[in-house]
Amino acid sequence: MSASDIETRLAELKQQYVLRLRNDLQTLIAQTRVMSTREGVIEVGALESVRQGLHRIAGSAGSFGYPEVGRDAREMEVWLQTLIEARGVPAPSMLGALHERLRDVHRLLDASPATVVREPESGYRAESGDRAVRVGLLVDAERESLTQALAGFGYECRALPQDATSTWQPDVIIVDTAGQYATSWQPIAEQSRHAVRVLLSDSGDFAARLQAVRDGAQGFFTHPLDIPALERRLRHLVSLPQQDPYRVLLIDDDEALAEHYRLTLKRAGIESRVVIEPADVLTGMRDFVPDLVLIDINMPDCSGPELARVIRLDDDWLRVPLIYLSAEHDANRQAQALAQAGDDFLVKPISDVSLVAAVTARAQRSRQLSLALARDGLTGLIKHPAIKDLIEIEQSRSQRTGASACVVMIDIDRFKSVNDTYGHGTGDYVIRLLANLLRQRLRRVDHVGRYGGEEFVAVLPSCSLADAHEAIERIRVSFSQLECIAGDQIFQATFSAGIASTLDWTDAEALLEAADKAMYEAKQGGRNQVCLARPEA
């Protein structure tokens, strides 16, 4: 759906909502007119029906450009709620006053044009595809070695442009405050004011660190520079937009309002799916696999907290934040709802920008948690159990379609010697070098996991043995040419690999074992080579 299609659909929704709002107000006016003229006790059910109608308006009018109507509806709802909970009996004059106020709101709707509630497009941060993290360098003595080391991790490093008109904008700036830029770096860095700042210094005392913070630094290192520690910090500091849009499941019985939210999120690059019937929620969770769930707290037949507890019965969804969305302002009722399986509370009406900001922040944390659980902390690659599941999936797909997929087992050569000679920190550095290289050189459809220690597994869908061998061989050569840095020493590392095809083995466990055996053949044959697994005749 294009941006113009989204805008057109939002305009149509607003027109439809105005008609609905008029009808809802006319219904409430008729209900209160009957109640104000009726003799005898008014049934609680009749009052609750009016309250629910007011609640619906209070939660939606502001989103469609009628904030004053929403505020008036909310005030009347709170009055009725208090009356119902106190089991009070409203006098005819009180109901008459409610009736007249509803008529005033209806007249206000006719007299007041809708306000513009859509914030400018620039208020959103659009999602984009993957690219290398850009590092601008204001260093002198170590620039060449630093550029080479970070390039091995996949960073795009350049001397920071001193021309304000440069189109190359860094994501992070590394400044050596002890070198030639000690007194001149700030005006240059200000030209890239949105970049993360990492400062290098000769002194690591408190005064130097405090000054770094005051200069806007989010990273601080002393000479001699610890490259692996710097790279770890960069990975934590720099987070480019996700390649895959965040996914949000919207559960709301108000179909028009839910569609408004969906289109608003879509405009911001966030995918969402609307569920109207609570009974369809579990199917929506399984099919859509959301990063976040927004739940209306007041729905017929099933409340938001009840629905949240139903979702939480499934262990697969314990990690997914459940956010209540309601016109409820009472702090005690919000706290009661949160005590029943919810994680947060957003109050209707909510502006488009506030909705996008709240959803983005919570979905980002949700995805980070999911990645932390499913991925190896050192490399960011898939963990052992998950990669084995992917092998089974590709094996099953290959049997159904007859298409070849390949599994690759990779092991860094003489890794114990690296640890013994240069230390475990350098060993971790070499592991991350290979992980980054695999991530960069393989296709987007390929999966790479850390199998354990210095072992890696790659799963290559729709790939022949010959193509897999060619791809892994190129990576092997590139890795063997990288210069690994350990303090003032430079060394090189290699790996051995074995490849097996799903066409030769029908069992996922046997397929993985075949790739493992081929990898050991490569090691026994002299290391730093790739071997293919062949079934016995």
C-alpha positions in Angstrom: 0.0 0.0 0.0 1.5 3.3 -1.1 1.7 6.5 1.1 -1.1 8.1 -1.0 -3.3 5.0 -0.6 -2.9 5.2 3.1 -3.8 8.9 3.2 -6.9 8.3 1.1 -8.0 5.4 3.3 -7.5 7.5 6.5 -9.6 10.3 5.0 -12.3 7.8 4.2 -12.2 6.4 7.7 -12.6 9.9 9.1 -15.7 10.5 7.0 -17.2 7.2 8.0 -16.4 7.9 11.7 -18.2 11.2 11.7 -21.4 9.5 10.4 -21.0 6.8 13.1 -20.4 9.5 15.8 -23.6 11.3 14.9 -25.6 8.1 15.0 -24.0 7.1 18.4 -24.8 10.5 19.9 -28.4 10.4 18.6 -28.8 6.9 20.1 -27.5 8.2 23.5 -29.7 11.2 23.3 -32.8 9.0 22.7 -31.8 6.7 25.6 -31.4 9.5 28.1 -34.6 11.2 27.0 -36.5 8.0 27.7 -34.8 7.5 31.1 -35.4 11.2 32.2 -39.1 10.9 31.6 -39.6 7.4 32.9 -41.3 7.0 36.3 -39.8 4.5 38.8 -36.3 3.1 39.2 -33.9 3.1 36.3 -32.3 -0.3 35.7 -28.6 -0.6 36.1 -28.4 -2.2 32.7 -29.8 0.9 31.0 -27.3 3.1 32.7 -24.4 0.7 31.8 -25.5 0.8 28.1 -25.2 4.6 28.1 -21.9 4.4 29.9 -20.5 2.0 27.3 -21.6 4.2 24.5 -19.9 7.2 26.1 -16.7 5.1 26.7 -16.6 4.2 23.0 -16.8 7.9 22.0 -14.3 9.0 24.7 -11.7 6.5 23.4 -12.1 7.3 19.7 -13.3 10.9 19.0 -9.9 12.4 19.7 -8.1 10.1 17.2 -10.5 11.3 14.5 -10.1 15.0 15.2 -12.8 15.7 17.8 -10.9 16.0 21.1 -13.5 18.2 22.8 -16.3 15.7 22.0 -14.0 13.0 23.5 -13.3 15.0 26.7 -17.0 15.7 27.2 -17.9 12.0 26.7 -15.2 11.0 29.2 -16.6 13.4 31.9 -20.1 12.0 31.4 -18.8 8.4 31.5 -16.9 9.0 34.8 -20.1 10.5 36.4 -22.1 7.5 35.3 -19.4 5.0 36.4 -19.3 6.6 39.9 -23.1 6.4 40.1 -23.3 2.8 39.0 -20.5 1.7 41.4 -22.2 3.5 44.3 -25.5 1.8 43.4 -27.1 5.3 43.4 -30.5 6.1 42.0 -30.3 9.1 39.6 -33.0 11.7 39.9 -35.0 12.6 36.8 -33.4 16.0 36.9 -29.9 14.5 36.8 -30.8 12.3 33.8 -32.3 15.4 32.2 -29.1 17.3 32.6 -27.2 14.4 31.1 -29.6 14.4 28.2 -29.1 18.1 27.6 -25.4 17.8 27.7 -25.5 15.1 25.1 -27.5 17.4 22.9 -24.9 20.2 23.4 -22.2 17.7 22.3 -24.2 16.9 19.2 -24.5 20.6 18.4 -20.8 21.0 19.1 -20.1 18.3 16.5 -22.1 20.2 13.9 -20.5 23.5 14.7 -16.8 22.4 15.1 -14.8 21.1 12.1 -12.5 18.3 12.9 -9.0 19.3 13.9 -6.0 17.9 12.1 -4.6 15.1 14.2 -2.1 13.6 11.8 1.4 14.8 12.6 3.9 15.5 9.8 5.5 12.5 8.1 8.9 13.7 9.3 7.8 12.8 12.8 8.4 9.2 11.9 11.6 7.2 11.5 11.1 5.0 8.5 12.5 1.5 8.5 15.2 0.7 6.0 17.3 -2.2 4.9 20.7 -3.4 6.2 23.9 -1.5 5.5 27.3 -1.3 7.0 27.7 0.9 10.1 29.6 4.0 9.1 32.4 5.1 11.3 34.0 8.5 10.9 37.5 8.8 12.3 39.3 11.8 13.8 42.5 10.0 14.8 46.0 10.3 13.5 48.6 7.8 14.7 46.3 4.7 14.8 44.0 5.5 11.8 45.3 2.9 9.4 45.3 0.0 11.9 42.0 1.0 13.3 40.4 1.3 9.9 41.7 -2.2 9.0 40.6 -3.8 12.2 37.1 -2.4 12.1 36.7 -3.1 8.4 37.3 -6.8 9.4 34.2 -6.6 11.5 32.2 -5.1 8.7 32.3 -1.4 9.6 32.7 1.2 6.8 35.5 3.5 8.1 36.6 6.8 6.7 38.3 9.9 7.9 35.6 12.2 9.1 34.7 14.7 6.3 35.6 18.3 7.4 33.4 19.6 4.6 29.9 20.5 5.9 28.5 19.7 2.4 29.6 16.1 2.4 26.8 13.6 1.7 28.6 10.8 3.7 27.2 10.9 7.2 28.6 8.6 9.9 26.6 6.7 12.4 29.5 6.9 15.0 32.5 9.2 15.3 35.7 8.1 17.0 37.9 11.0 18.2 41.4 10.8 19.6 41.4 13.7 22.1 45.1 13.2 22.8 46.2 13.7 19.2 46.2 16.5 16.7 42.5 17.0 16.9 42.5 17.6 20.7 41.3 21.2 20.4 39.7 21.2 17.0 37.5 18.1 16.9 34.2 19.6 18.2 33.3 21.9 15.3 34.0 19.0 12.9 31.9 16.5 14.9 29.0 19.0 15.2 28.5 18.6 11.4 27.4 15.1 12.2 25.5 15.9 15.3 23.3 12.8 15.2 26.3 10.4 15.2 27.3 8.5 18.4 30.5 9.9 19.9 33.4 7.6 21.1 36.4 9.4 22.6 39.9 8.2 23.0 42.2 9.6 25.7 45.7 9.2 27.2 44.1 9.5 30.7 41.5 7.3 32.2 40.9 9.2 35.5 37.6 10.5 36.6 38.1 14.1 35.4 38.8 12.8 31.8 35.7 10.6 31.9 33.6 13.4 33.2 34.8 15.7 30.5 34.0 13.0 27.9 30.4 12.8 29.2 30.1 16.6 29.0 31.3 16.4 25.4 28.5 14.1 24.6 30.5 10.8 24.5 28.8 7.5 24.8 32.0 5.5 24.7 35.4 6.2 26.3 38.7 4.3 25.8 42.3 4.9 26.7 45.6 4.3 24.9 46.8 1.7 24.1 43.5 1.0 22.4 41.7 -2.3 23.1 40.2 -3.1 19.6 38.0 -6.0 20.7 36.6 -3.9 23.6 36.0 -1.0 21.2 34.1 -3.2 18.7 31.9 -4.7 21.5 31.0 -1.1 22.5 30.2 -0.1 19.0 27.8 -3.1 18.6 25.9 -2.0 21.7 25.9 1.7 20.8 24.9 1.6 17.1 21.5 0.2 16.2 20.5 0.7 12.6 16.8 0.4 11.6 15.6 -3.2 11.5 15.4 -4.8 8.1 12.1 -6.5 9.0 9.3 -4.1 10.1 8.0 -4.4 13.7 4.8 -6.5 13.9 1.9 -5.4 16.1 -1.3 -7.3 16.7 -4.3 -4.9 17.4 -7.2 -6.3 19.4 -10.1 -3.9 19.5 -13.9 -4.4 18.9 -14.0 -0.8 17.5 -13.2 -1.8 13.9 -12.9 1.8 12.5 -10.5 2.9 15.3 -8.4 -0.3 15.0 -8.1 0.3 11.2 -7.1 3.9 11.9 -4.3 2.6 14.2 -3.3 0.0 11.7 -2.9 2.6 8.9 -1.1 5.0 11.2 1.4 2.3 12.1 1.7 1.3 8.4 2.6 4.8 7.5 5.4 4.7 10.0 6.8 1.4 8.5 5.2 -0.9 11.2 3.2 -3.9 10.1 0.0 -4.7 12.1 -2.9 -7.0 11.9 -6.4 -6.3 13.4 -8.4 -8.8 15.4 -12.0 -7.9 16.2 -13.2 -11.1 17.8 -11.3 -12.2 21.0 -11.8 -15.9 19.9 -9.5 -15.2 16.9 -6.6 -14.0 19.0 -4.7 -17.3 19.4 -4.9 -17.9 15.6 -3.6 -14.3 15.0 -0.7 -14.9 17.4 0.4 -18.1 15.7 0.0 -16.7 12.1 1.4 -13.2 12.6 4.0 -13.8 15.5 3.9 -10.2 16.7 6.5 -8.2 18.5 3.8 -6.5 20.5 0.1 -6.8 21.2 -2.3 -3.8 21.8 -5.4 -4.9 23.6 -8.6 -2.8 24.1 -9.5 -3.2 27.8 -13.3 -3.0 27.3 -14.7 -5.5 24.9 -18.1 -7.4 25.0 -18.0 -10.9 26.3 -14.3 -10.8 27.1 -12.3 -8.1 28.9 -8.8 -7.0 27.9 -7.3 -8.5 31.1 -9.1 -11.8 30.6 -7.8 -12.0 27.1 -4.2 -11.2 28.3 -4.4 -14.0 30.7 -5.6 -16.4 27.9 -2.5 -15.4 25.8 -0.2 -15.9 28.8 -1.3 -19.5 29.2 0.9 -20.3 26.2 4.6 -20.2 27.1 5.5 -19.2 23.5 4.0 -15.8 24.1 5.5 -15.0 27.6 8.1 -12.7 25.9 5.6 -10.6 23.9 4.6 -7.4 25.7 0.8 -7.0 26.2 -0.2 -3.3 26.2 -3.7 -2.3 27.3 -5.2 0.5 25.2 -8.2 2.2 26.8 -9.9 5.5 27.7 -9.6 4.5 31.3 -7.9 7.3 33.3 -8.4 6.0 36.8 -5.0 5.0 38.2 -6.4 2.3 40.4 -8.3 0.6 37.6 -5.2 0.8 35.4 -3.2 -0.8 38.2 -5.8 -3.6 38.5 -5.6 -4.3 34.8 -1.8 -4.4 34.8 -1.8 -6.9 37.7 -3.6 -9.3 35.3 -0.9 -10.2 32.8 -0.5 -6.8 31.2 2.8 -5.0 30.8 1.8 -1.4 30.2 -1.1 1.0 29.7 -1.8 3.5 26.9 -4.7 5.9 27.4 -7.1 6.7 24.6 -7.3 9.0 22.7 -3.7 8.8 21.7 -2.2 10.9 18.9 -0.6 9.3 15.9 2.9 10.4 16.8 2.5 9.2 20.4 1.1 5.8 19.2 4.0 5.3 16.8 6.6 6.4 19.4 5.1 4.1 22.1 4.8 1.1 19.8 8.3 1.6 18.3 10.0 1.8 21.7 8.2 -1.3 23.1 8.5 -3.4 20.0 12.2 -2.6 19.8 12.7 -3.8 23.4 10.6 -6.9 22.6 12.7 -7.7 19.5 15.9 -7.1 21.4 14.8 -9.6 24.1 13.8 -12.1 21.5 17.2 -11.8 19.8 19.0 -12.1 23.1 17.1 -15.3 23.8 17.6 -16.8 20.4 21.0 -15.5 19.5 24.5 -16.0 20.8 25.6 -13.0 23.0 29.2 -12.9 21.6 28.4 -13.1 17.8 24.8 -12.2 17.5 24.3 -15.4 15.5 21.6 -18.0 16.0 22.1 -20.3 19.0 22.7 -24.1 18.8 19.1 -25.3 19.4 17.6 -22.8 16.9 20.0 -23.7 14.1 19.2 -27.4 14.5 15.5 -26.5 14.1 16.3 -24.7 10.9 18.2 -27.7 9.6 15.1 -29.9 10.2 12.9 -27.3 8.4 15.1 -27.2 5.4 15.4 -31.0 5.3 11.6 -31.4 5.3 11.2 -28.7 2.6 13.8 -30.4 0.5 11.9 -33.7 0.7 8.7 -32.1 -0.3 10.0 -30.0 -3.2 13.1 -32.0 -4.4 15.2 -28.8 -4.2 18.7 -29.0 -2.7 19.7 -27.3 0.5 23.1 -27.5 2.1 24.4 -27.5 5.7 27.9 -26.3 6.3 30.0 -27.0 9.5 32.8 -24.6 10.1 35.6 -24.7 12.7 38.4 -22.2 13.3 41.8 -23.9 12.9 44.1 -24.2 15.9 41.8 -22.0 18.0 43.3 -23.3 21.3 46.6 -22.0 20.2 45.1 -18.5 19.6 43.7 -18.5 23.1 46.9 -19.8 24.6 49.1 -17.3 22.7 47.1 -14.1 22.7 44.5 -14.6 25.4 40.8 -15.4 25.5 39.8 -11.9 24.7 41.6 -12.1 21.4 40.0 -15.5 20.8 36.6 -13.9 21.1 37.8 -11.2 18.7 38.6 -13.8 16.1 35.3 -15.6 16.6 33.4 -12.3 16.0 35.6 -11.6 12.9 34.4 -14.9 11.3 30.8 -14.4 12.4 30.7 -11.0 10.8 32.3 -12.3 7.6 29.8 -15.1 7.3 26.9 -12.7 7.9 28.1 -10.3 5.3 29.1 -12.8 2.5 26.2 -15.2 2.7 22.7 -14.5 1.2 19.8 -13.0 3.1 17.9 -16.3 2.9 20.8 -18.2 4.5 21.0 -18.8 8.3 24.2 -18.8 10.3 24.5 -20.1 13.9 27.2 -20.5 16.5 27.2 -24.2 17.2 29.6 -24.0 20.2 33.0 -22.5 21.0 34.8 -21.9 17.7 32.3 -23.9 15.6 29.7 -22.5 13.3 26.9 -23.9 11.2 25.4 -22.4 8.1 22.1 -23.5 6.5 21.8 -22.6 2.8 18.3 -23.1 1.3 17.9 -23.7 -2.4 21.6 -24.2 -2.9 23.5 -27.0 -4.7 26.7 -28.6 -3.4 28.7 -26.8 -6.1 27.3 -23.4 -5.3 27.7 -23.9 -1.6 31.3 -25.0 -2.1 32.0 -21.9 -4.2 30.5 -19.5 -1.6 32.3 -21.0 1.4 35.6 -21.2 -0.5 35.4 -17.5 -1.2 34.7 -16.8 2.5 37.6 -19.1 3.5 40.0 -17.2 1.4 38.8 -13.8 2.6 39.1 -14.9 6.3 42.6 -16.3 5.8 43.7 -12.9 4.4 42.3 -10.8 7.3 44.9 -9.4 9.8 43.9 -10.1 13.4 45.2 -7.7 15.9 46.4 -8.6 19.5 47.9 -5.5 21.1 51.0 -4.7 19.0 51.0 -8.1 17.3 49.3 -9.1 14.0 48.5 -12.7 13.1 46.2 -14.5 10.7 43.6 -17.3 11.3 42.0 -19.9 9.0 39.0 -22.3 9.2 38.1 -25.7 7.9 34.6 -26.5 6.6 32.5 -29.5 5.6 29.3 -29.3 3.4 26.5 -31.8 3.1 23.4 -31.7 0.8 19.8 -32.5 1.8 19.6 -34.6 -1.4 22.1 -37.1 -0.1 20.7 -37.5 3.4 17.0 -37.8 4.4 17.4 -37.3 8.1 18.4 -33.9 9.7 20.6 -35.5 12.3 22.5 -37.6 9.7 22.8 -34.5 7.5 24.5 -32.5 10.2 26.7 -35.4 11.1 27.8 -35.8 7.5 28.8 -32.1 7.3 30.7 -32.5 10.6 32.6 -35.6 9.3 33.5 -33.7 6.1 34.8 -30.8 8.2 37.1 -33.2 10.1 38.3 -34.6 6.8 39.3 -31.0 5.9 41.2 -30.7 9.1 43.0 -34.0 8.7 43.8 -33.1 5.1 45.9 -30.1 6.3 43.3 -27.5 7.5 42.3 -24.3 5.8 40.1 -26.0 3.2 36.5 -27.0 2.4 35.5 -30.7 1.9 32.2 -32.1 0.5 30.3 -34.9 2.2 29.6 -37.8 -0.2 27.2 -40.7 0.7 28.8 -44.1 0.7 28.0 -46.1 -2.5 
